[in-house]
Amino acid sequence: MNPLKPSLKTEWFPVLLIIIGLGMGLYTFLYGPDRMPMHWDIAGNVNGWSSRTFAAIFMPALMIGIYALFLALPRLDPRGDQYAIFAKAYVGIKNIFMIFFLLIYVLTIAAGFGYSINIGMYIPVAVGLLFIGLGYYMGTIKQNFMMGVRNPWTLSNAEIWDKTNRLMGPVMAIAGVLIAAAAFIPQPLFKIISFVVAIAGIIIVPNLYSYLLFKKTKV
Protein backbone atom coordinates (compact mmCIF):
# COMPACT_ATOMS: atom_id res chain seq x y z
CA MET A 1 0.00 0.00 0.00
CA ASN A 2 1.20 3.50 -0.80
CA PRO A 3 0.96 5.59 2.41
CA LEU A 4 1.39 8.80 0.43
CA LYS A 5 -1.67 8.71 -1.76
CA PRO A 6 -1.60 11.73 -4.10
CA SER A 7 -4.04 14.51 -3.25
CA LEU A 8 -4.75 18.00 -4.50
CA LYS A 9 -3.02 19.39 -1.41
CA THR A 10 0.26 17.61 -2.12
CA GLU A 11 0.28 17.60 -5.93
CA TRP A 12 -1.07 20.94 -7.15
CA PHE A 13 2.29 22.71 -6.87
CA PRO A 14 4.52 20.22 -8.74
CA VAL A 15 1.80 19.75 -11.37
CA LEU A 16 1.67 23.53 -11.82
CA LEU A 17 5.45 23.61 -12.34
CA ILE A 18 5.17 20.86 -14.95
CA ILE A 19 2.44 22.81 -16.76
CA ILE A 20 4.66 25.89 -16.77
CA GLY A 21 7.51 23.77 -18.16
CA LEU A 22 5.25 22.35 -20.87
CA GLY A 23 4.12 25.86 -21.77
CA MET A 24 7.73 26.97 -22.08
CA GLY A 25 8.46 23.92 -24.20
CA LEU A 26 5.59 24.69 -26.55
CA TYR A 27 6.69 28.31 -26.89
CA THR A 28 10.26 27.18 -27.55
CA PHE A 29 9.11 24.70 -30.19
CA LEU A 30 7.03 27.35 -31.97
CA TYR A 31 9.31 30.37 -31.71
CA GLY A 32 12.78 29.28 -30.64
CA PRO A 33 15.85 29.47 -32.87
CA ASP A 34 16.72 26.34 -34.83
CA ARG A 35 19.95 25.86 -32.87
CA MET A 36 19.99 26.35 -29.12
CA PRO A 37 22.75 26.09 -26.49
CA MET A 38 22.24 23.14 -24.13
CA HIS A 39 25.57 22.70 -22.33
CA TRP A 40 28.15 25.05 -20.82
CA ASP A 41 31.63 24.57 -19.38
CA ILE A 42 32.57 25.60 -15.85
CA ALA A 43 33.40 29.10 -17.05
CA GLY A 44 29.95 29.54 -18.58
CA ASN A 45 31.00 29.14 -22.21
CA VAL A 46 28.70 27.19 -24.52
CA ASN A 47 30.20 23.84 -25.51
CA GLY A 48 27.09 21.93 -26.58
CA TRP A 49 24.15 22.69 -28.86
CA SER A 50 20.86 21.02 -29.67
CA SER A 51 17.93 21.39 -32.02
CA ARG A 52 14.94 23.51 -31.07
CA THR A 53 12.81 20.37 -30.81
CA PHE A 54 15.14 18.69 -28.34
CA ALA A 55 15.42 21.85 -26.25
CA ALA A 56 11.62 22.10 -26.15
CA ILE A 57 11.02 18.49 -25.16
CA PHE A 58 13.90 17.31 -22.99
CA MET A 59 13.43 19.25 -19.75
CA PRO A 60 9.62 19.01 -19.55
CA ALA A 61 9.94 15.26 -20.18
CA LEU A 62 12.60 15.03 -17.47
CA MET A 63 10.36 16.91 -15.02
CA ILE A 64 7.47 14.54 -15.75
CA GLY A 65 9.78 11.55 -15.27
CA ILE A 66 11.11 12.83 -11.95
CA TYR A 67 7.60 13.60 -10.74
CA ALA A 68 6.44 10.11 -11.68
CA LEU A 69 9.43 8.64 -9.86
CA PHE A 70 8.54 10.50 -6.68
CA LEU A 71 4.99 9.17 -6.91
CA ALA A 72 6.31 5.63 -7.36
CA LEU A 73 9.07 5.53 -4.74
CA PRO A 74 6.85 4.75 -1.73
CA ARG A 75 5.45 1.77 -3.62
CA LEU A 76 8.87 0.57 -4.77
CA ASP A 77 10.59 0.92 -1.40
CA PRO A 78 10.40 -2.21 0.82
CA ARG A 79 10.06 0.24 3.71
CA GLY A 80 7.32 2.24 2.04
CA ASP A 81 5.32 2.36 5.26
CA GLN A 82 7.96 4.68 6.70
CA TYR A 83 7.11 7.44 4.23
CA ALA A 84 3.96 8.37 6.13
CA ILE A 85 6.16 9.38 9.06
CA PHE A 86 8.12 11.93 7.01
CA ALA A 87 5.39 12.78 4.49
CA LYS A 88 5.88 16.55 4.88
CA ALA A 89 9.61 16.26 4.19
CA TYR A 90 8.99 13.95 1.23
CA VAL A 91 6.57 16.38 -0.38
CA GLY A 92 8.99 19.24 0.33
CA ILE A 93 11.90 17.40 -1.28
CA LYS A 94 9.76 16.60 -4.31
CA ASN A 95 8.83 20.27 -4.69
CA ILE A 96 12.44 21.39 -4.31
CA PHE A 97 13.57 19.12 -7.13
CA MET A 98 10.75 20.31 -9.39
CA ILE A 99 11.61 23.96 -8.69
CA PHE A 100 15.27 23.26 -9.39
CA PHE A 101 14.70 21.66 -12.79
CA LEU A 102 12.21 24.33 -13.84
CA LEU A 103 14.73 27.01 -12.85
CA ILE A 104 17.43 25.29 -14.92
CA TYR A 105 14.99 25.17 -17.82
CA VAL A 106 14.18 28.87 -17.49
CA LEU A 107 17.88 29.76 -17.52
CA THR A 108 18.78 27.57 -20.50
CA ILE A 109 15.79 28.62 -22.59
CA ALA A 110 16.40 32.30 -21.83
CA ALA A 111 20.01 31.86 -22.97
CA GLY A 112 18.76 30.08 -26.08
CA PHE A 113 16.53 33.01 -26.94
CA GLY A 114 19.52 35.33 -26.80
CA TYR A 115 19.22 36.83 -23.32
CA SER A 116 22.50 37.57 -21.56
CA ILE A 117 22.51 34.87 -18.88
CA ASN A 118 25.62 34.19 -16.82
CA ILE A 119 25.15 30.43 -16.74
CA GLY A 120 28.53 29.94 -15.09
CA MET A 121 27.21 31.82 -12.06
CA TYR A 122 23.49 31.05 -11.97
CA ILE A 123 23.69 27.25 -12.32
CA PRO A 124 26.09 26.79 -9.36
CA VAL A 125 23.89 29.12 -7.30
CA ALA A 126 20.87 26.98 -8.20
CA VAL A 127 22.78 23.81 -7.23
CA GLY A 128 23.80 25.41 -3.95
CA LEU A 129 20.21 26.37 -3.17
CA LEU A 130 19.14 22.82 -4.04
CA PHE A 131 21.56 21.42 -1.47
CA ILE A 132 20.45 23.93 1.16
CA GLY A 133 16.81 23.05 0.56
CA LEU A 134 17.45 19.32 0.75
CA GLY A 135 19.48 19.82 3.91
CA TYR A 136 16.52 21.53 5.54
CA TYR A 137 14.45 18.35 5.32
CA MET A 138 17.20 15.75 5.74
CA GLY A 139 16.95 15.46 9.50
CA THR A 140 13.30 14.39 9.44
CA ILE A 141 13.68 11.52 6.97
CA LYS A 142 13.14 8.09 8.52
CA GLN A 143 14.70 4.77 7.52
CA ASN A 144 14.10 3.85 3.90
CA PHE A 145 16.05 2.51 0.94
CA MET A 146 15.63 5.43 -1.46
CA MET A 147 16.79 8.68 0.19
CA GLY A 148 18.85 9.93 3.08
CA VAL A 149 22.19 8.55 4.27
CA ARG A 150 21.80 4.86 3.48
CA ASN A 151 24.63 2.58 4.51
CA PRO A 152 24.91 -0.66 6.53
CA TRP A 153 25.17 1.24 9.82
CA THR A 154 22.20 3.57 9.38
CA LEU A 155 19.93 0.92 7.88
CA SER A 156 20.64 -1.50 10.71
CA ASN A 157 19.98 0.95 13.54
CA ALA A 158 17.19 3.53 13.66
CA GLU A 159 19.00 5.71 16.21
CA ILE A 160 22.15 5.84 14.06
CA TRP A 161 19.95 6.69 11.06
CA ASP A 162 18.30 9.60 12.90
CA LYS A 163 21.55 11.03 14.26
CA THR A 164 23.37 10.69 10.95
CA ASN A 165 20.64 12.30 8.87
CA ARG A 166 20.27 15.12 11.38
CA LEU A 167 23.98 15.78 10.84
CA MET A 168 23.54 15.49 7.09
CA GLY A 169 21.21 18.51 7.14
CA PRO A 170 23.81 21.13 8.14
CA VAL A 171 26.51 19.35 6.12
CA MET A 172 24.41 19.73 2.96
CA ALA A 173 23.57 23.32 3.85
CA ILE A 174 27.25 24.21 4.30
CA ALA A 175 28.08 22.46 1.03
CA GLY A 176 25.32 24.40 -0.70
CA VAL A 177 26.58 27.73 0.65
CA LEU A 178 30.12 26.86 -0.48
CA ILE A 179 29.00 25.99 -4.01
CA ALA A 180 26.76 29.07 -4.29
CA ALA A 181 29.44 31.42 -2.91
CA ALA A 182 32.07 30.02 -5.28
CA ALA A 183 29.81 30.92 -8.20
CA PHE A 184 30.63 34.60 -7.65
CA ILE A 185 34.37 34.02 -7.99
CA PRO A 186 35.43 34.26 -11.64
CA GLN A 187 38.24 31.69 -11.54
CA PRO A 188 36.83 28.37 -12.86
CA LEU A 189 39.42 26.34 -10.93
CA PHE A 190 38.12 27.70 -7.63
CA LYS A 191 34.59 26.66 -8.59
CA ILE A 192 35.78 23.14 -9.37
CA ILE A 193 37.70 22.86 -6.10
CA SER A 194 34.74 24.18 -4.10
CA PHE A 195 32.38 21.70 -5.75
CA VAL A 196 34.74 18.77 -5.16
CA VAL A 197 35.22 19.76 -1.50
CA ALA A 198 31.46 20.14 -1.02
CA ILE A 199 30.65 16.75 -2.55
CA ALA A 200 33.47 15.07 -0.63
CA GLY A 201 32.09 16.52 2.59
CA ILE A 202 28.59 15.26 1.82
CA ILE A 203 29.93 11.77 1.14
CA ILE A 204 32.62 11.41 3.81
CA VAL A 205 31.31 13.24 6.88
CA PRO A 206 27.95 11.49 7.41
CA ASN A 207 29.26 8.05 6.45
CA LEU A 208 32.24 8.35 8.78
CA TYR A 209 29.98 9.67 11.53
CA SER A 210 27.54 6.78 11.18
CA TYR A 211 30.41 4.28 11.28
CA LEU A 212 31.77 5.84 14.48
CA LEU A 213 28.32 5.71 16.05
CA PHE A 214 28.07 2.06 15.08
CA LYS A 215 31.47 1.31 16.63
CA LYS A 216 30.30 2.89 19.88
CA THR A 217 27.37 0.50 20.06
CA LYS A 218 29.80 -2.42 19.92
CA VAL A 219 32.00 -1.20 22.76
N, C-alpha and C positions, 0 to 999 in steps of 0.2 A: 504494500500500500504506500502511496506517495503522501507523506504527512504535510507537504506543502502544495496543496491543491491550488492551482492558479485562480485568482479572483480579480475583480476590477480594481480593488484596492492595491494589490501588489503588482499588477501587470500594466496599468494604464500608462505609467511613465516610460518604461522601456519600449512599449509598443508605439508610443508617440515619437520617441527618438528614431525608431525604425521607419516610421512614416516620413519623418523629416528627411532621413537618409535616402529613402526611395524617391522623394520629391526632388532632392538634389541630383540624384542619379538620372531621373527623367530630364531635368533641365540640362544636365551635362550632355546627355545623349542627343538632345535636340539642338543645342546651341554651342556646345563646346568646340574647341579647335580639334582638327583631325589628329594632331599629335600632342600628347599631354605628358608633362613630367610625372613620374611615379616613384622615383627613388633618388635620394640625395646622399652625398658622403657626409662625414662627420663635420666638415666645414660648411655644409649647407649648399654645396655645388651639385647641380643635377648630374647624375650619372646613370640614369635609367629612364626610358620613355615607354609609353604605351599608346594604344589606339584610344580614341574617344569612347568607343564601345566598352572596352575593358575598364577604363577609368570610371565609367558610369555604373557598371555592374558589380565590380569586385567588392568594394567596401560595403554596399548595402547587403550583398549576399553573405559576406562575412559576418555582419551584424546579426542577420537572421540566423545563421548557423550557431553563433555564440549564444544567442538568446534561446534557441532550441536546446542547446547543450545544458544550459542552466535549468531549463524545465525538466530535463531528463535525468540529471545527476542524482537527485534523491531516489529515483527508481533504480538506477544502476548501482548505487552504492550499497554494499552488504549491510552497512550501518545507517541505512536511510532513515530509520526511526529517530536518529539523533538530530536530524535537521530541524525538527519541530522545536527543539530546545534553543537553537540559535537562528530561528526563522528571520528575525529582524536583521541580523548581520548578513544572512544569506541574500536577502532581498537588496540590502544596501550594497553588497559587493557586486551583485548582478548589475545594479544601476550604475555603479562606478565604471565598470567595464564598458557598458553601453555608451556612457558619456564620453569616455576616453576615445573609443573608436569613431564616434561621430565627430569629435573635435579634430582627430587626425584627418578625417574625410574633409571637413570644412577647410582645413589648412591646405591640403593637397589640391583640392578643387579650385580654391582661390588662387593658388600659385599657377595652376593650369590655365586659368582665365586671364593671367597676366598681371595679377596684383603682386605688389612687392611684399613678399612674405619671407621673413628670415627663418626659414625652416631649421637651420642649424641651431637656432636659439629656442624656437617655440616647441619643437618636438621633445627635446630633453626636459623642458619645463613641464610639458604634459605628462611625460613619463614620471618625473619627480612627483607631481601631484597625484598620479595614479598610485604610486607607492605609499604616499602619505595617507590617501584615502583608504587603501587596503589595510594599512597599519592600524587605523582607527578601529576597525572591526575585528582585527585578528585575535585579540584577547578573549572574545566571547564565543569563538568557534569551539565546538565540542568534538570529541573523537569521531573521525570519519576517515574514509580512504581517498577522498578527492581533493581536499583543500586543508590548509594549515601546515604546520610542521609535522610531517609524517615520516617517522623512522621507527626502528624496532623498539626504542625506549619509550617514545610517546604513545605508540599504539598499544603497548603492553601495560601501561599504567596511566590511569585517568588523571592522577594528581600531577605526574610529570608532564602530561599533555597540557594541562591547564597552565602550569607555571611557565612552560616553554613558550606557549603561544601568547601568553601575556607579555613575555619578554620580546617576542617577535614584533609586537606592535610598535614600540619605540624604536627598535632596530630598523624596521622598514621606514618609519617616519624620518629618522636621521639619514638613511640612505636616500630617501626622496629629496630631502632638503639639499643634500650634497650634490645630487644629479642636477636639480633645478638651479642651484647657485652656480655650478660650473658652466651652465649654458650661457651665462653673461660674460664669461671670460673668452676672449677671441681665439686663444691658442687651442687648436684641435687636440693636441697631445694631452693637455690638461683635462679636457672633457673625457678622453678615453681613459686616462688614469682614474679620474673620479668615478666613472661608471664601473670600472673593474673593481675598485676598492669597495664601492657600494654593494655590488653583487656578491663579492667575496664575504663581506660582512653579513649579508642576509643568509648566505649558505653556511658559513663557519660558526658564527656566534650561537645561534639557537641549537644547532646540532651538537656542538661541543657542550653547551649548557645542559641539554637533555641527557647527554652521556654522563656528565658529572653527577647529575641528580640521580641517575640510575645506579651509579657506583656507590652513592651514599646509602641507597636502600639495601645494598648487599654487605655493608660494613656490620 
